[in-house]
C-alpha cells in the first residue's frame, strides 16, 4: 500500500471521528434546548431563558454546518479510496 494511500486512510479515520464528535455535540445542544423549553410549561414567561435557547440553537446550527462539511469530505475521500 502506498504511503499516500495510508495518509489518506488516516485522514479518513480522523474525519470519521470528527463527524461522531460533532454529532454528539449537536445532540448535547439539542438536549439542552429541550430542557430549557421543557421548563417553559411550568415557569412564568418572564423566567423562560429564550436567550439561552437562541444561543444554543445558533451553536447547534453552526455545528451542523461543520458536520455536513465533514460528511461531504468523507464522501470525497471514500471515492478516492475505492
N, C-alpha and C positions, 0 to 999 in steps of 0.2 A: 504494500500500500504506500502510495507516495506521501511525502511529507506535507504537501499542500492539502491532500485529502484528509490527513489526520488533523491538520489545523482546522479545516472546515468542519469536521465532525466535532471537534472540541468546541468550536464556536456555536455549533448547532445545539449541543448539550447545554451550554451556558444560556442560550436563548430560551430553550425549553424550561429551564429552571426559573428564569426571569418571568416567563409567562405564568408559571404557577404562583410565584411570589406576588405578581401584580393581581392575579385573580383573588388571592387571599386578602390582599389589601383592600380590593374593591368590596369584597364580601363583608369585611370588617366595617368599612364605611357605611354600607347599606344597613347592617345590623344596628349601628349607632344611630342612624337616621330613624329607623323603625322604633328604636327605644325612645328617642326624643318625641316622636309623633304619638307613640302609644300613651304617653303621659298626657297628651292633649285632651283625651277623652274624660279625664278626671280633674284636670287643672283649669283654673280660670285662664281666659285668653291672655291676660296680661302676664302670666307666668310662663307661657309657652315660648321656648327658645327657638324661634324661627330663624334667627340669625345663625345659630349653631347648625340648624338643619341646612341652611343655604351654603354655609362654608363646607360642610361635609359633602353636600351634593356636588359642589364645584370640584372638590378634591377627587371625588369618585369619577366625575366626568373626565378629568384630566388623566387619571389612572387608566380609564377605559381607552382613551385615545392612545396611550402608550401601549396598552395591551393589544389593541388592534394593529398597531405598527409592528410589534413583535411577531404577531401571528402572520402578517404578510412576509416579514423577513424569514420566518421559519419555513414558510411555503416555498420561497425562492431557494433557500438552501437545500430543502428536500429535493427540489427539481435538479439541482446541481449534483446531488449525491446519487441520483438514480443512474 
